[in-house]
Amino acid sequence: TTTTASSASSSSSDISNSENKKTSQIFAVERDQTRFTTLSNLLRRAGAYNVKPVHSDFLNLDPWNEQYKKVTHILVDPSCSGSGMVARHGSSGLEIEELGEVMHHGKRKAAEISSEYLDEESFVADDNDTSKIKGGLPATGQERQRVLTLSKFQQTILLHAFKFPNVKRIVYSTCSIYQEENERVVQ
């Protein structure tokens, strides 16, 4: 049994295509009504009948509830700053052509391109925002505070995932480039 604590509705349908789809039950948890409706529609269209959408806050799920205490795998995909999403920030990450190069040349090319864009000393978030990122956080006060708040929320969700008594594996995923929302959450 798998639970996905997701704020992104597409990840649940990806999980449903696992080899265990005849024997596993997947719970896709979404608290926002609009995203829950989208999630439910996507799952139905994809024929992901082993995925049960749950309209709830993941933090309100009781890990000892009969329905959830058998959960063995959890994908935590919490709300994040979205700083690594090309569509959200234009050229804030890899350009489309470079994505093609990564797919063609593999991890080595990805490492070369990533180091070019994700230099720890500085990074320009997008063409319209020249604020620099130092130490894995945005330099502007308002965005910095938003990332710190999100980080605390992400840590709370991740810690809740560990409360499920039969969990064997937890995968944590964001679309953020900030260390504060990634490495520092899982440390």
ZIWONOR-V799764 format. One line per field, one symbol per residue. ss: DSSP state (h for helix, s for strand, l for the rest). A space follows every 10 residues. Layout:
ss = ???
This chain:
ss = lssssslllh hhhhhlllll lllllsssss llhhhhhhhh hhhhhhllll sssssllhhh llllllllll llssssslll lllllhhhhl lllllhhhhh hhhhhlhhhh hhhhhhhlll lllsssllss ssssllssll hhhhhhhhhh hhhhhhhhhh hlllllllss ssllllllhh hlhhhhl
